[in-house]
Amino acid sequence: MNRYTCLLLAGLVLVLAGGIASCRSTKKLRKVIATPMPHKDTTGDAARAAALPVRDAHADSLQVIAQTLSGVAHNHIDFQTFSGRFHVHYQEGGENNKDNELTVFIRIRKDSMIWMSINANVGPVNVEAFRVLITRDSVKILDKLKKVARFRSVSYLQEQVHLPIDFQTLQDLLIGNPIFLDTTHVLYYRTETKGLSLFCVGNAFSNFLSLNSDYTLRHSKLDDIDPLRARTADMTYGDYDYSGPVPFSTYRKVSVAERDKVDIEMSIKMFKFNESLNVSFSVPKNYKRR
């Protein structure tokens, strides 16, 4: 499989979580604690203030973080089945400098399989170029243009995108749940006019996650904790649909890079949850198997 095809598959399979705003090494965030300005007070007011219980700023911070994580958990999308039609603008930088418009049909059976049909323009005609079936332990790819079937273990995804991706992470990415978010290591939070941001550190990435006022995802910035890799991912979520039990982002913008940069912009034109799925994946006899 050529490099472009690998990146294309990786980007779509990941829905891709993210992009790389740059290839710089991870910058360490520092918490800035504002010092109150001197305040003039009368002797009586000062004495009454001194008699009040001391406010525990640390406890207040823990309460804010706990409330925020509770809101994120409340917006977690749980489902049995999902189907959607994605319009994808895919641009690869570097020597290839590819720029493509794709239509991708995605069907997911929770914790079981992810099915994808990737359609692209070949000359004046829009055709199905790839069909992909991912299970918890395997990846199957039909290259319909070259008439080749490829069978790989799920570790193939990690090899292609150089990320610690497993089936569960892919599922969350495609559905729109946060990824690489270690809620046991929240080091910093910041209130903002539009909501709140959290800074978390996990085993592979730090995650600077920005939330809207209703705790829906607005932006996620991933940085590799290994400065020698300098992988970063930048994801933006928007155009939320509130018709279901939890909000669903129908617009996502992703940039991914380590040595080269890949940009993906996705508009989800149709989606359904918890309806019956029809999934077809068979290898024609005239296909080569690799």
C-alpha positions as CSV (number, residue, x, y, z in Angstrom):
1,M,0.0,0.0,0.0
2,N,1.5,3.3,-1.0
3,R,2.2,6.1,1.6
4,Y,-0.8,8.2,0.5
5,T,-3.2,5.3,0.8
6,C,-1.9,4.5,4.3
7,L,-2.3,8.1,5.4
8,L,-5.7,8.3,3.9
9,L,-6.8,5.2,5.7
10,A,-5.2,6.3,8.9
11,G,-6.9,9.7,8.8
12,L,-10.3,8.3,8.0
13,V,-10.2,5.4,10.4
14,L,-9.2,7.8,13.2
15,V,-11.6,10.3,12.1
16,L,-8.7,11.8,13.1
17,A,-8.4,13.0,16.3
18,G,-6.3,15.6,15.7
19,G,-4.0,17.6,14.2
20,I,-0.8,19.1,14.5
21,A,-0.6,22.7,14.8
22,S,3.1,22.4,14.6
23,C,6.0,20.0,15.0
24,R,7.5,21.8,18.0
25,S,8.4,19.8,21.1
26,T,5.9,19.9,23.9
27,K,5.7,23.1,25.9
28,K,5.2,22.8,29.6
29,L,2.2,24.6,30.9
30,R,2.6,26.6,34.0
31,K,-0.2,27.5,36.3
32,V,-0.3,31.2,37.1
33,I,-1.8,32.1,40.4
34,A,-3.0,35.7,40.5
35,T,-2.0,37.7,43.5
36,P,-4.8,39.9,44.9
37,M,-4.2,43.6,44.8
38,P,-3.7,45.4,48.1
39,H,-7.0,46.5,49.5
40,K,-7.6,49.3,52.0
41,D,-9.9,48.4,54.8
42,T,-11.0,49.8,58.1
43,T,-9.7,48.2,61.3
44,G,-13.2,46.8,62.1
45,D,-13.7,45.3,58.7
46,A,-10.2,43.7,58.8
47,A,-10.9,42.2,62.2
48,R,-14.2,40.7,61.1
49,A,-12.5,39.3,58.0
50,A,-9.7,37.8,60.0
51,A,-12.3,36.0,62.2
52,L,-13.8,34.2,59.2
53,P,-12.8,30.6,58.4
54,V,-9.9,30.3,56.0
55,R,-11.1,29.4,52.5
56,D,-9.4,26.3,51.1
57,A,-8.5,27.2,47.5
58,H,-7.3,23.7,46.8
59,A,-10.7,22.2,47.8
60,D,-12.4,24.7,45.6
61,S,-10.2,23.7,42.7
62,L,-11.0,20.0,43.3
63,Q,-14.7,20.8,43.3
64,V,-14.5,22.6,40.0
65,I,-12.5,19.8,38.4
66,A,-14.9,17.1,39.8
67,Q,-17.9,19.1,38.5
68,T,-16.3,19.4,35.1
69,L,-15.4,15.8,34.8
70,S,-19.0,14.9,35.8
71,G,-20.3,17.1,33.0
72,V,-17.9,15.4,30.5
73,A,-19.0,12.0,31.7
74,H,-22.7,13.1,31.3
75,N,-22.1,14.0,27.6
76,H,-20.3,10.7,26.9
77,I,-22.0,9.1,23.9
78,D,-23.2,5.6,24.7
79,F,-24.8,3.6,21.9
80,Q,-25.4,0.1,20.4
81,T,-25.1,1.0,16.7
82,F,-24.1,4.0,14.7
83,S,-24.3,4.9,11.0
84,G,-23.2,8.1,9.3
85,R,-22.3,9.8,6.1
86,F,-19.2,12.0,6.3
87,H,-18.1,14.6,3.8
88,V,-14.3,14.8,4.1
89,H,-11.8,17.3,2.8
90,Y,-8.4,15.6,3.0
91,Q,-5.2,17.5,2.5
92,E,-1.7,16.1,2.8
93,G,1.3,18.4,2.9
94,G,4.9,17.6,2.2
95,E,6.1,16.2,-1.2
96,N,2.8,14.6,-2.1
97,N,0.7,17.7,-1.5
98,K,-2.6,15.8,-2.0
99,D,-5.9,17.5,-1.8
100,N,-9.1,15.4,-2.1
101,E,-12.8,15.5,-1.4
102,L,-14.2,12.2,-0.1
103,T,-17.5,10.7,1.0
104,V,-17.2,8.2,3.7
105,F,-20.0,5.9,5.0
106,I,-19.3,4.6,8.5
107,R,-21.2,1.9,10.4
108,I,-20.3,0.8,13.9
109,R,-21.6,-2.0,16.1
110,K,-20.4,-1.1,19.6
111,D,-17.3,-2.9,20.9
112,S,-17.6,-5.3,17.9
113,M,-16.9,-3.8,14.5
114,I,-16.2,-0.6,12.5
115,W,-17.2,-0.7,8.8
116,M,-16.2,2.0,6.3
117,S,-16.9,2.7,2.7
118,I,-14.5,5.4,1.2
119,N,-15.7,7.0,-2.0
120,A,-13.6,9.2,-4.2
121,N,-13.7,10.9,-7.6
122,V,-11.8,8.9,-10.2
123,G,-11.9,11.2,-13.2
124,P,-15.4,12.4,-13.6
125,V,-16.9,9.5,-11.7
126,N,-17.4,9.0,-8.0
127,V,-16.6,5.4,-7.1
128,E,-16.1,3.3,-4.0
129,A,-12.3,3.2,-3.7
130,F,-11.9,1.3,-0.4
131,R,-13.9,-0.8,2.0
132,V,-12.6,-1.4,5.5
133,L,-13.7,-3.7,8.3
134,I,-12.1,-3.3,11.7
135,T,-12.7,-5.7,14.6
136,R,-11.1,-5.8,18.0
137,D,-8.2,-7.9,16.7
138,S,-8.1,-7.4,12.9
139,V,-8.2,-4.9,10.0
140,K,-9.4,-6.0,6.6
141,I,-9.1,-3.6,3.6
142,L,-10.5,-4.0,0.1
143,D,-8.6,-1.8,-2.4
144,K,-11.3,-1.7,-5.1
145,L,-9.2,0.3,-7.5
146,K,-6.3,-2.2,-7.5
147,K,-8.4,-5.3,-6.7
148,V,-6.3,-6.2,-3.7
149,A,-7.5,-7.5,-0.3
150,R,-5.3,-6.9,2.7
151,F,-5.6,-8.6,6.0
152,R,-3.8,-7.3,9.1
153,S,-3.9,-7.4,12.9
154,V,-5.2,-4.3,14.7
155,S,-1.6,-3.4,15.5
156,Y,-1.4,-2.4,11.8
157,L,-3.2,0.8,12.7
158,Q,-0.6,1.7,15.2
159,E,2.1,1.1,12.7
160,Q,0.5,3.4,10.1
161,V,-0.3,6.3,12.4
162,H,2.4,5.9,15.0
163,L,-0.1,6.3,17.8
164,P,-1.1,3.8,20.6
165,I,-4.5,3.2,18.9
166,D,-6.7,0.3,19.9
167,F,-10.3,-0.6,18.9
168,Q,-11.8,1.4,21.8
169,T,-9.9,4.5,21.0
170,L,-11.0,4.3,17.3
171,Q,-14.6,3.9,18.4
172,D,-14.4,6.9,20.6
173,L,-12.8,9.0,17.9
174,L,-15.4,8.2,15.3
175,I,-18.3,8.7,17.7
176,G,-16.9,12.0,19.1
177,N,-15.9,11.1,22.6
178,P,-12.7,12.5,24.0
179,I,-9.5,10.4,23.6
180,F,-6.3,10.2,25.5
181,L,-7.9,11.9,28.4
182,D,-6.5,10.7,31.7
183,T,-8.9,12.1,34.3
184,T,-6.8,10.8,37.2
185,H,-4.0,13.3,36.4
186,V,-5.6,16.7,35.9
187,L,-2.9,19.1,36.7
188,Y,-4.5,22.4,35.8
189,Y,-7.8,24.1,34.9
190,R,-8.7,27.5,33.6
191,T,-12.1,29.2,33.5
192,E,-12.9,31.0,30.3
193,T,-15.7,33.1,28.9
194,K,-16.9,30.2,26.7
195,G,-16.4,27.5,29.3
196,L,-13.4,25.8,30.9
197,S,-10.2,24.1,30.0
198,L,-8.4,21.2,31.6
199,F,-4.8,20.1,31.3
200,C,-4.3,16.4,31.8
201,V,-1.2,14.2,31.4
202,G,-1.4,10.5,30.5
203,N,1.1,7.8,29.6
204,A,1.6,8.9,26.0
205,F,0.1,12.4,25.6
206,S,-0.8,15.5,27.5
207,N,-4.2,16.8,26.6
208,F,-5.2,20.4,26.9
209,L,-9.0,20.0,26.6
210,S,-11.3,23.0,26.1
211,L,-15.0,22.6,26.8
212,N,-18.1,24.7,26.1
213,S,-20.3,25.9,28.9
214,D,-22.4,22.8,28.6
215,Y,-19.3,20.6,28.9
216,T,-19.3,19.6,25.2
217,L,-15.9,19.3,23.5
218,R,-14.7,22.5,21.8
219,H,-11.0,21.8,21.2
220,S,-8.4,19.2,22.2
221,K,-4.6,19.7,21.9
222,L,-2.5,16.6,22.3
223,D,1.2,16.8,22.8
224,D,3.6,13.8,23.0
225,I,5.2,13.5,26.4
226,D,8.3,12.2,24.6
227,P,10.0,15.4,23.3
228,L,12.0,13.4,20.8
229,R,8.8,12.4,18.9
230,A,7.2,15.9,19.0
231,R,3.9,14.4,17.8
232,T,1.0,16.8,18.3
233,A,-2.7,16.6,17.4
234,D,-5.1,19.5,17.2
235,M,-8.9,18.8,17.1
236,T,-11.8,21.2,16.9
237,Y,-15.5,20.2,17.4
238,G,-18.5,22.2,16.4
239,D,-22.1,22.4,15.0
240,Y,-23.6,20.3,17.7
241,D,-26.9,18.5,17.1
242,Y,-29.0,18.5,20.3
243,S,-31.8,16.3,19.0
244,G,-30.6,13.2,20.8
245,P,-30.1,12.3,24.4
246,V,-26.6,13.9,24.3
247,P,-25.1,16.5,22.0
248,F,-23.4,15.2,18.9
249,S,-20.7,17.2,17.0
250,T,-21.4,17.3,13.2
251,Y,-18.3,19.3,12.3
252,R,-14.7,18.4,13.1
253,K,-11.5,19.9,12.0
254,V,-8.3,17.9,12.4
255,S,-4.6,18.4,11.7
256,V,-2.0,15.7,12.3
257,A,1.7,15.8,11.8
258,E,5.0,14.5,13.0
259,R,7.3,14.8,10.0
260,D,4.6,15.7,7.5
261,K,1.2,17.3,8.0
262,V,-2.3,16.0,7.3
263,D,-5.4,18.2,7.5
264,I,-8.9,16.7,7.6
265,E,-12.1,18.7,7.7
266,M,-15.3,16.7,8.2
267,S,-19.0,17.5,8.0
268,I,-21.3,14.8,9.1
269,K,-24.3,15.1,6.8
270,M,-26.4,12.2,8.2
271,F,-26.2,10.1,11.3
272,K,-28.4,7.6,13.2
273,F,-28.0,5.8,16.4
274,N,-29.3,2.4,17.6
275,E,-30.9,1.3,14.3
276,S,-30.4,-2.0,12.5
277,L,-27.3,-2.2,10.4
278,N,-26.7,-3.8,7.0
279,V,-23.0,-4.6,6.6
280,S,-21.4,-6.2,3.6
281,F,-17.8,-7.3,3.4
282,S,-16.8,-10.1,1.0
283,V,-13.7,-10.6,-1.0
284,P,-14.3,-11.1,-4.8
285,K,-12.5,-14.2,-6.2
286,N,-10.5,-12.1,-8.7
287,Y,-8.8,-10.0,-5.9
288,K,-5.2,-10.6,-4.9
289,R,-4.7,-11.4,-1.1
290,R,-1.9,-9.7,0.7
